[in-house]
Amino acid sequence: MVHACEGRAASIRSWFGVLAVSSVFLSPHPAPAQIRPIELEGFIVTGTPVPRLVGTETSHVTILDGEELRSRGVARVAEALAEVPGLVVVQGGSYGAVTSTFFRGAESDHMKVLVDGVEVNQAGGGFDFSGLLTADVERIEVARGPASALYGSDAMAGVINILTRRGRGPLKGSMFLAAGSFGRLETSADLHGGGPATSYSLSASRLSTDGILEFNNRFRSTALSGAVFITPDENTRIGLLARLGDRIYHFPTDGTGTVVDRNAFTFGDEVTLGLEAERRIADWMELKGMVRSYGWNGGSDDKVDGPEDTAGYFGYSSLDTFQRTSVDLRTNLALPRSTTLTLGGEVEDEEQRSHSESLSEFGPSNSRSRSQRSNRGYYAHLTTQGRGWSGNLGGRVEHNGQYGDFFTWQAGLSYAFGVTRTRLRGQVGKGMKEPAFLETITSAFTVGNPELKPERSLVWEVGAEQALGSGGGQVAITWFRQELTDLIQYTFMAPEPGGPNYFNVAEARSWGLEVAGRLPLGPAILSGGYTFLDTEVVDAGFDVGEGATFVEGEALVRRPRHQVSLDATYRFSRGGLNAGVRRVGTRADRDFGAWPAVPVELKAYTLVGLGGEFVVREPGPGVPGFTLAVRMENLLDQSYQEVFGFRAPGRAFLLGGRVTVGG
């Protein structure tokens, strides 16, 4: 109870701090400079505290345009990320199954996921991409490399920042409806617009499907998002962003992928809120305040299948409630030679409540837990740009009430040769991830370790970019090396009787090469990417024996050594056509249907997709426009698995239409 009261008191102090700073932002204060308009085009907003011009970043950054994704028929964020060099996306079966992303071979909880700047990771880093849709996406920025020096915990290997639609120009709206294979139904509607003083957007979307398995495989994901930006004067900007999400996934499979259960499902709903205020109080000084909140309620339910279901563990239910609230205050100071110094601080509160009940032939069992912790972070960053070169240097001290103080840093440099239009870049940095609540507390089945330290990463990367032609073509090559240490591992047999089951004992490393290219050819655009990835377990810790998944000297599971994707788009006056091919190489995995688990190799697979949009009628004054959309996925009906035992979707067809008004 004392810890809970302290957490509430910290939250109250944080909100009072926001109110105090807001009075500074909103009070009259003339200044000669203007706040930059809300424009994403040409800028990168992820990885450094101030936006950077595209072409001055020091790390490998990929930008995915939401409008382009929708025109290609890409409905889920996970589908879009699967084509990004350096990322491995793993979906555990049908639509809606848990979907994880591995950044350059790192663990799936070693990346920071942001929605409009709000962190949506669970405590300890995990995130499931299965329910994220592209219907309300303005753009997705994928920044590789450690970013804990700015964002704190979880940003060990990279950051994925999903920015929802921004309003601009005359009022415009659209509605989309599509149906296809596996009982798939997609619907969305949006409304957006804005002027010099105010911009606004509102979007609603839903995707549902009956799934690919014989029964109990339905999936539904619904999202509602909106954003309002107000510019009271030329030196002030205030933004409010909100997103609501709800999803449910029915699965008949057991831990081996066998279809056996008729009523098991998982569920979850989430609320993301962001409030930001920016005030330029002099031509050399800018203040910015951000309040962020993320809430999650979800769990699983597997009721008894029938009177005969009485053997072993035959019923289970769980419910988790997680809440994260943070306040971030920073100032940007303009220094000589196009240099900006950012000084900031962040206060964050995390709270999680968990309840589970298990039914078995040995009797029922229950587990309840409640955890809370507060983090404070203090950071300083230099961002500079000169004639042909740019750089950034930053550090952050993280203070956590549980594991104490931790320091992270990041440095990068870029230089462009004007004559050859070649750019060289490189960065190095240290990242961290705090332990999950489950790993530090004692439950009915495990003993937590409150002495755990954060997991750590040390990452280097160097790259070169070469402009091609005069139409914006480019090819980029990046070499990287990543070291992961103090990885937290579970052991069933505690070293000491009654001792904890979690320890910082494991270590791994990865290195590889990323190649990305884009070449406009008149109305056509060719793009593609290739990743070579080599991973190795350096220290297996407690994971030993025939069934081990973390084996010293071997590669990390489910990370392919080779990945390649190619995409071609052709635009014409009344629409466009698109074709894409993605090849994923062989990967190591485990067959958990045997005891101990048996090492297996997942076969390589190739996915081919075709799609097109055709404008039937252009929108005009008082007349709505209509566009026909068609999409074919896995055209060759490739049979493949991303997790051993769990088959992925086969050939699918989707037909739909979009109605647009205004604009």
C-alpha positions in Angstrom: 0.0 0.0 0.0 2.9 2.4 0.7 4.3 1.8 -2.7 0.9 2.4 -4.4 0.5 5.7 -2.4 4.0 6.8 -3.4 3.2 6.0 -7.0 0.0 8.1 -6.9 1.8 10.9 -5.2 4.5 10.9 -7.9 1.8 11.0 -10.6 0.1 14.0 -8.9 3.4 15.8 -8.6 4.0 15.2 -12.3 0.6 16.6 -13.4 1.2 19.7 -11.2 4.5 20.1 -13.0 2.7 20.0 -16.4 0.2 22.6 -15.3 3.0 24.9 -14.1 4.9 24.5 -17.4 1.7 25.1 -19.4 1.4 28.5 -17.9 4.8 29.4 -19.4 3.7 28.0 -22.8 0.4 29.9 -22.9 1.4 33.2 -21.3 2.0 36.1 -23.8 5.7 36.2 -24.7 6.6 37.9 -28.0 9.5 36.3 -30.0 10.9 37.0 -33.4 11.0 33.4 -34.6 8.2 31.0 -35.6 7.4 27.5 -34.6 7.8 25.2 -37.6 4.5 24.0 -39.1 3.3 20.4 -38.5 4.9 19.0 -41.6 6.5 15.5 -41.8 7.5 15.6 -45.5 11.3 16.0 -45.7 11.9 15.5 -42.0 12.7 12.6 -39.7 11.4 12.9 -36.2 12.6 9.7 -34.6 16.0 9.1 -32.9 17.0 12.7 -32.0 15.1 15.3 -29.9 14.8 17.7 -32.8 13.6 16.9 -36.4 16.3 16.3 -39.0 16.2 16.8 -42.7 16.1 13.6 -44.7 19.7 12.9 -45.8 21.3 14.2 -42.6 20.6 11.2 -40.3 23.5 9.3 -38.9 21.8 5.9 -38.6 19.9 3.7 -41.1 16.3 5.0 -41.1 13.5 3.6 -43.3 10.3 5.7 -43.9 7.1 3.9 -44.9 4.4 6.1 -46.3 0.9 5.3 -45.1 -0.9 6.4 -48.3 1.5 4.2 -50.4 0.9 1.2 -48.1 -2.9 1.5 -48.4 -2.7 1.9 -52.2 -0.8 -1.4 -52.3 -3.5 -3.1 -50.1 -1.2 -3.5 -47.1 -3.7 -3.5 -44.2 -1.5 -4.5 -41.2 1.6 -2.8 -39.9 3.3 -6.2 -39.5 3.0 -6.7 -43.3 4.7 -3.4 -44.0 7.5 -4.0 -41.5 8.3 -7.5 -43.0 9.7 -5.7 -46.1 12.1 -3.5 -44.1 15.8 -4.5 -44.2 17.2 -5.5 -40.8 13.8 -6.6 -39.4 12.5 -10.1 -39.0 8.8 -10.4 -38.5 7.4 -13.6 -37.1 3.7 -14.4 -36.9 2.7 -17.5 -35.0 0.1 -18.8 -37.5 -3.2 -17.3 -38.7 -4.2 -13.7 -38.8 -4.2 -12.3 -35.2 -1.6 -14.7 -33.8 1.1 -13.1 -31.7 3.4 -11.2 -34.1 6.9 -10.4 -33.0 9.7 -8.3 -34.6 13.4 -8.9 -34.2 15.7 -5.9 -34.8 18.9 -7.1 -36.4 18.7 -10.4 -34.5 18.0 -8.9 -31.1 15.2 -10.2 -29.0 11.6 -9.1 -29.7 11.5 -7.0 -26.5 14.7 -5.0 -27.4 12.9 -2.3 -29.5 10.9 0.7 -28.6 7.5 1.0 -30.2 5.9 4.4 -30.3 2.4 5.5 -31.6 2.5 9.3 -32.1 5.5 9.4 -29.7 3.7 7.4 -26.9 5.4 4.2 -25.8 3.1 1.2 -26.2 5.5 -1.5 -25.0 4.5 -3.6 -22.1 6.7 -3.2 -18.9 9.9 -5.0 -19.8 9.7 -4.4 -23.6 7.3 -6.8 -25.2 4.9 -5.8 -28.0 2.5 -7.7 -30.2 2.0 -6.2 -33.7 -0.9 -8.5 -34.6 -3.7 -5.8 -34.0 -2.0 -2.7 -35.5 -3.7 -1.6 -38.8 -2.5 0.9 -41.4 -5.8 2.6 -42.0 -4.9 5.6 -39.9 -1.2 5.7 -40.5 0.5 8.8 -41.9 3.9 7.2 -41.9 6.1 4.7 -40.1 9.7 5.6 -39.2 12.1 2.7 -38.5 15.3 3.9 -36.9 17.9 1.2 -36.3 20.5 1.3 -33.5 20.3 1.9 -29.8 18.2 5.0 -28.8 18.0 4.6 -25.0 20.1 7.8 -24.7 16.9 9.6 -25.7 14.0 7.2 -25.0 15.2 5.2 -22.0 14.4 1.5 -21.5 13.5 -0.9 -24.4 15.3 1.0 -27.2 18.3 -1.4 -27.2 18.3 -2.2 -30.9 16.0 0.3 -32.6 12.8 2.3 -32.6 9.6 2.0 -34.6 7.5 5.2 -34.5 4.0 5.0 -36.0 2.6 8.4 -36.8 -1.1 8.6 -37.4 -2.8 10.8 -40.0 -2.3 14.6 -39.8 -4.9 17.0 -41.1 -4.2 19.7 -43.6 -6.0 21.6 -46.3 -9.7 21.6 -47.1 -12.0 19.2 -45.4 -11.7 15.7 -46.9 -13.2 12.3 -46.0 -13.2 8.8 -47.3 -14.8 5.4 -46.6 -13.3 2.0 -47.6 -14.9 -1.4 -47.7 -13.3 -4.7 -48.9 -14.0 -8.4 -48.6 -12.1 -11.5 -49.5 -10.7 -14.9 -48.7 -11.0 -16.5 -45.2 -14.1 -14.4 -44.4 -11.9 -11.3 -44.4 -13.7 -8.0 -44.1 -11.9 -4.6 -43.9 -13.7 -1.3 -43.2 -12.4 2.2 -42.5 -13.5 5.8 -42.5 -11.6 9.0 -42.0 -12.1 12.8 -41.9 -9.3 15.4 -41.9 -8.4 18.9 -42.8 -6.9 22.1 -41.4 -5.6 25.6 -41.9 -2.8 27.8 -40.5 -4.3 27.9 -36.9 -5.9 24.4 -36.5 -5.6 21.0 -38.0 -7.6 17.9 -37.2 -8.1 14.3 -38.2 -10.4 11.4 -37.2 -10.1 7.8 -38.3 -11.9 4.5 -37.6 -11.0 1.1 -38.9 -11.8 -2.6 -38.5 -10.4 -5.8 -39.8 -12.1 -9.2 -39.2 -11.5 -12.7 -40.5 -12.6 -16.3 -39.9 -9.0 -17.4 -39.9 -7.3 -20.2 -41.8 -8.0 -23.1 -39.4 -10.9 -25.5 -39.3 -12.7 -23.9 -36.4 -12.4 -21.3 -33.6 -10.0 -19.1 -35.5 -11.8 -15.8 -35.8 -9.9 -12.5 -35.4 -11.1 -8.9 -35.1 -9.2 -5.7 -34.6 -10.8 -2.3 -34.2 -9.2 1.1 -33.9 -10.3 4.7 -33.4 -7.8 7.6 -33.6 -7.8 11.3 -33.7 -5.5 14.3 -33.5 -5.9 18.1 -33.1 -3.2 20.6 -33.4 -3.7 24.3 -32.5 -1.4 27.2 -33.2 -2.6 30.1 -31.1 0.2 32.4 -32.3 3.3 32.1 -34.4 5.4 30.9 -31.4 3.1 28.3 -29.8 1.8 25.0 -30.8 -0.4 22.5 -28.8 -1.3 19.0 -30.0 -3.7 16.4 -28.6 -3.5 12.8 -30.0 -5.6 9.8 -28.9 -6.0 6.2 -30.1 -8.4 3.5 -28.9 -7.8 -0.1 -29.9 -9.7 -3.4 -29.3 -8.9 -6.9 -30.6 -9.9 -10.5 -30.0 -8.2 -13.7 -31.4 -9.7 -17.2 -31.2 -7.2 -20.0 -31.5 -7.8 -23.8 -31.5 -4.2 -24.8 -31.3 -2.1 -26.1 -28.5 1.6 -25.3 -27.9 2.6 -27.5 -30.9 0.1 -26.1 -33.4 -2.3 -29.0 -33.3 -6.0 -28.0 -33.7 -7.7 -29.3 -30.6 -9.6 -26.5 -28.7 -13.0 -25.0 -29.6 -13.2 -22.1 -27.2 -9.8 -20.6 -26.4 -9.2 -17.0 -27.2 -7.1 -13.9 -26.2 -8.4 -10.4 -26.0 -7.1 -6.9 -25.3 -8.1 -3.2 -25.4 -5.8 -0.2 -25.2 -5.9 3.5 -24.8 -3.1 5.8 -26.0 -3.1 9.5 -25.2 -0.6 12.2 -25.9 -0.6 15.9 -25.1 2.3 18.1 -26.3 2.9 21.8 -26.1 5.7 23.8 -27.7 6.7 27.4 -27.1 9.5 29.5 -28.6 10.4 32.1 -26.0 13.3 33.6 -27.9 15.1 33.1 -31.2 17.6 30.9 -29.4 15.3 29.0 -27.0 12.4 26.7 -27.3 10.5 24.8 -24.6 8.5 21.6 -25.1 6.4 19.6 -22.7 4.8 16.2 -23.4 2.4 14.1 -21.3 1.9 10.5 -22.4 -0.4 7.8 -21.2 -0.8 4.2 -22.3 -3.3 1.7 -20.8 -3.8 -2.0 -21.6 -6.4 -4.5 -20.4 -6.1 -8.0 -21.8 -5.7 -11.6 -21.2 -6.8 -15.1 -22.3 -9.7 -17.4 -21.7 -9.8 -21.2 -22.2 -12.9 -22.7 -20.6 -13.6 -26.4 -20.1 -14.4 -27.9 -23.5 -17.0 -30.3 -22.1 -17.8 -32.9 -19.3 -15.1 -35.2 -20.6 -12.4 -32.5 -20.4 -11.0 -33.5 -17.0 -7.4 -34.7 -17.7 -4.3 -32.7 -17.1 -4.7 -28.9 -17.2 -8.0 -28.4 -18.9 -8.9 -24.8 -18.1 -7.2 -21.4 -17.8 -8.0 -17.7 -17.6 -5.9 -14.6 -17.1 -6.3 -10.8 -16.9 -3.6 -8.2 -17.0 -4.0 -4.5 -16.5 -1.1 -2.2 -17.3 -0.8 1.5 -17.1 2.2 3.8 -18.0 2.1 7.6 -17.5 5.0 9.9 -18.3 5.8 13.6 -18.3 8.8 14.8 -20.5 10.0 18.4 -20.3 12.8 19.7 -22.5 14.4 22.8 -23.8 16.2 23.3 -27.1 18.9 25.9 -27.2 20.3 27.2 -30.5 24.1 27.4 -30.4 26.5 28.8 -33.0 27.4 26.8 -36.1 23.9 25.3 -36.6 24.1 23.4 -33.3 21.1 22.6 -31.0 21.6 21.6 -27.4 18.7 19.7 -25.8 18.4 19.4 -22.1 15.5 17.4 -20.7 14.0 15.2 -18.0 11.3 12.6 -17.8 9.3 11.1 -15.0 7.4 7.8 -15.6 5.1 5.7 -13.5 4.3 2.0 -14.4 1.7 -0.2 -12.7 0.6 -3.7 -13.5 -2.0 -6.0 -12.0 -2.3 -9.6 -13.0 -4.7 -12.4 -12.1 -4.8 -16.0 -13.4 -6.7 -19.1 -12.6 -5.8 -22.6 -13.7 -8.1 -25.7 -13.6 -6.5 -29.2 -13.5 -7.1 -32.7 -12.3 -5.0 -31.8 -9.3 -7.4 -29.0 -8.3 -7.7 -25.3 -9.1 -4.9 -22.7 -8.5 -4.9 -18.9 -8.5 -2.3 -16.3 -8.8 -2.6 -12.5 -8.1 0.1 -9.8 -8.2 0.3 -6.0 -8.3 3.5 -4.2 -9.2 4.5 -0.6 -9.4 7.7 1.3 -10.1 8.8 4.8 -11.0 11.6 5.9 -13.4 13.3 9.2 -13.7 15.5 10.1 -16.7 17.8 13.1 -17.4 19.3 13.6 -20.8 21.4 16.0 -22.9 21.8 15.9 -26.7 23.8 17.9 -29.2 22.5 17.9 -32.8 24.6 19.8 -35.3 24.8 20.3 -39.1 27.4 22.0 -41.2 28.4 22.2 -44.9 27.9 18.6 -46.0 28.2 17.1 -42.6 25.9 16.4 -39.6 26.3 14.8 -36.2 24.6 14.0 -32.9 25.9 13.1 -29.4 23.8 12.3 -26.4 23.6 10.7 -23.1 20.9 9.8 -20.5 21.0 8.9 -16.8 18.1 6.6 -15.9 17.2 6.3 -12.2 14.8 3.4 -11.2 13.6 2.7 -7.8 14.3 -1.0 -8.3 17.6 -1.4 -10.2 19.2 2.0 -9.4 21.1 4.3 -11.9 22.0 3.4 -15.4 23.8 5.5 -18.1 23.3 5.2 -21.9 24.9 7.1 -24.7 24.8 7.5 -28.5 27.0 9.2 -31.1 26.8 9.5 -34.8 28.4 11.4 -37.8 27.4 11.8 -41.4 29.2 13.5 -44.3 28.0 14.1 -47.9 30.3 14.5 -50.9 28.6 17.1 -53.1 30.3 16.1 -56.4 29.7 12.4 -56.3 26.5 12.6 -54.3 27.8 10.0 -51.9 27.1 10.1 -48.2 29.0 8.2 -45.5 27.5 7.8 -42.0 28.1 5.9 -38.8 26.9 5.6 -35.3 27.8 3.8 -32.0 25.8 3.6 -28.8 24.7 1.7 -25.7 21.2 0.7 -25.0 19.3 -0.9 -22.1 16.0 -2.7 -21.2 14.6 -2.8 -17.7 13.5 -6.2 -16.3 9.8 -7.2 -16.7 7.6 -7.2 -13.6 7.2 -10.9 -13.9 10.9 -11.4 -13.6 11.2 -9.4 -10.3 8.2 -10.5 -8.3 7.2 -13.8 -6.8 4.0 -15.5 -8.1 2.4 -18.9 -7.5 4.8 -20.6 -9.9 8.1 -18.6 -9.9 10.3 -16.6 -7.5 11.3 -13.2 -8.9 14.7 -11.7 -8.5 14.6 -8.0 -7.3 18.3 -7.8 -7.8 18.1 -8.1 -11.6 20.0 -5.5 -13.7 18.9 -4.1 -17.0 19.8 -6.0 -20.1 22.4 -4.1 -22.2 23.4 -3.6 -25.8 26.4 -2.1 -27.6 25.9 -1.4 -31.3 28.1 -0.1 -34.1 27.0 0.6 -37.6 28.6 2.2 -40.7 26.9 2.9 -44.0 27.2 4.5 -47.4 24.4 6.0 -49.6 24.7 6.8 -53.3 22.2 9.0 -55.2 21.1 7.5 -58.6 20.0 9.7 -61.4 18.1 12.9 -61.0 14.7 11.5 -59.9 15.5 10.7 -56.3 16.9 7.2 -56.8 19.2 5.9 -54.1 21.0 2.8 -52.9 22.2 2.4 -49.3 24.5 -0.2 -47.7 24.9 -0.6 -43.9 27.1 -2.9 -41.9 26.2 -3.4 -38.3 27.4 -5.3 -35.2 25.3 -5.8 -32.1 26.4 -7.2 -28.7 23.7 -8.2 -26.2 24.8 -8.8 -22.6 23.2 -9.4 -19.1 20.3 -11.1 -20.8 17.7 -12.2 -18.3 17.0 -16.0 -18.2 14.6 -18.3 -16.4 15.7 -21.5 -14.8 13.3 -24.1 -13.4 15.9 -25.4 -10.9 16.9 -22.4 -8.8 20.6 -22.5 -7.8 19.6 -22.2 -4.2 16.5 -23.8 -2.6 13.7 -21.2 -2.5 15.9 -18.8 -4.5 14.9 -16.8 -7.5 14.3 -18.3 -11.0 15.6 -15.3 -13.0 19.2 -14.2 -13.5 21.4 -11.9 -15.8 23.4 -14.8 -17.2 23.1 -15.0 -21.0 24.9 -13.2 -23.9 24.5 -13.1 -27.7 25.9 -11.1 -30.6 24.8 -10.4 -34.2 26.3 -8.8 -37.2 25.3 -8.3 -40.8 24.6 -6.2 -43.9 21.6 -4.3 -45.0 21.0 -3.1 -48.6 18.1 -0.9 -49.6 17.4 0.7 -52.9 14.8 2.8 -54.7 14.8 3.8 -58.4 12.1 5.9 -60.1 11.7 5.2 -63.8 9.2 7.7 -65.0 5.7 6.4 -63.9 7.3 3.3 -62.4 9.2 2.9 -59.1 11.4 -0.1 -58.3 12.5 -0.7 -54.7 13.9 -3.5 -52.7 16.0 -4.6 -49.8 18.3 -7.4 -48.7 19.5 -8.5 -45.3 22.4 -10.8 -44.4 22.3 -11.7 -40.7 24.7 -13.8 -38.7 23.8 -14.4 -35.0 25.5 -16.4 -32.3 24.8 -17.4 -28.7 28.0 -16.4 -26.8 26.8 -17.6 -23.3 23.8 -19.9 -23.0 23.5 -19.4 -19.2 21.1 -22.0 -17.7 19.7 -23.1 -21.1 21.5 -26.4 -21.5 20.5 -29.9 -22.6 19.0 -31.4 -25.8 15.9 -29.2 -25.7 17.7 -25.9 -25.2 16.6 -23.0 -27.4 19.6 -20.9 -26.5 22.7 -23.0 -27.4 26.2 -21.7 -27.1 27.9 -21.3 -30.4 24.7 -21.7 -32.4 22.4 -19.2 -34.2 19.4 -17.6 -32.5 16.1 -19.3 -33.4 13.8 -17.9 -36.0 16.3 -15.5 -37.5 16.9 -16.2 -41.2 20.4 -15.7 -42.5 19.1 -14.2 -45.8 16.0 -12.0 -46.6 15.2 -10.2 -49.8 12.3 -8.2 -51.0 11.5 -6.6 -54.4 8.6 -4.2 -55.2 7.5 -2.6 -58.5 4.8 0.1 -58.7 3.4 1.6 -61.9 1.2 4.7 -61.7 -1.0 5.9 -64.5 -3.6 8.7 -64.8 -6.4 6.7 -63.3 -4.7 4.4 -60.8 -1.8 2.1 -60.4 -0.5 -1.4 -60.3 1.9 -3.1 -57.8 3.8 -6.3 -57.6 6.0 -7.6 -54.8 8.2 -10.6 -54.0 9.6 -11.5 -50.6 12.0 -14.3 -50.0 12.9 -15.5 -46.5 15.7 -18.0 -46.0 15.9 -21.1 -43.8 15.8 -20.6 -40.0 16.5 -22.7 -36.9 13.5 -23.5 -34.6 12.4 -26.1 -32.1 9.7 -28.8 -32.1 8.1 -28.4 -28.7 5.8 -31.4 -29.4 8.6 -33.6 -28.2 10.3 -33.7 -24.8 12.9 -32.5 -24.7 12.3 -30.2 -27.6 13.9 -31.2 -30.9 16.0 -28.8 -33.1 14.3 -28.3 -36.5 14.9 -26.2 -39.6 12.1 -24.1 -41.0 12.1 -24.1 -44.8 12.7 -21.1 -46.9 9.7 -19.6 -48.6 8.7 -17.0 -51.3 5.6 -14.8 -51.2 4.3 -13.0 -54.3 1.7 -10.3 -54.1 -0.2 -8.4 -56.8 -2.5 -5.4 -56.4 -4.0 -2.4 -58.1 -6.2 0.7 -57.7 -8.5 2.0 -60.5 -10.2 5.4 -60.3 -13.7 4.9 -61.6 -14.7 8.5 -60.9 -12.8 11.5 -59.7 -14.3 13.5 -56.8 -15.7 16.9 -57.7 -17.9 19.7 -56.2 -20.8 17.8 -54.6 -19.8 14.6 -56.3 -18.0 11.8 -54.5 -15.2 9.9 -56.1 -14.9 6.1 -56.3 -11.8 3.9 -56.5 -11.8 0.2 -57.0 -9.1 -1.8 -55.2 -8.0 -5.4 -55.8 -5.3 -7.4 -54.0 -3.9 -11.0 -54.2 -1.6 -12.3 -51.5 0.6 -15.4 -51.5 -0.3 -15.7 -55.2 1.7 -19.0 -55.6 -0.1 -20.5 -52.6 3.2 -21.1 -50.8 2.9 -23.5 -47.8 5.2 -22.2 -45.1 5.6 -21.7 -41.3 7.1 -18.8 -39.4 6.9 -20.8 -36.1 7.3 -24.6 -36.3 3.9 -26.4 -36.3 1.8 -23.3 -37.0 1.0 -22.9 -40.7 0.7 -19.5 -42.2 -2.1 -18.2 -44.5 -2.2 -19.5 -48.1 -3.4 -17.7 -51.2 -5.9 -14.9 -50.5 -7.9 -12.5 -52.7 -9.4 -9.1 -51.6 -11.7 -6.8 -53.5 -12.9 -3.4 -52.3 -13.7 0.2 -53.0 -13.1 3.6 -51.6 -15.4 6.6 -51.7 -13.9 10.0 -51.3 -15.5 13.4 -50.7 -14.1 17.0 -50.5 -10.5 17.9 -50.8 
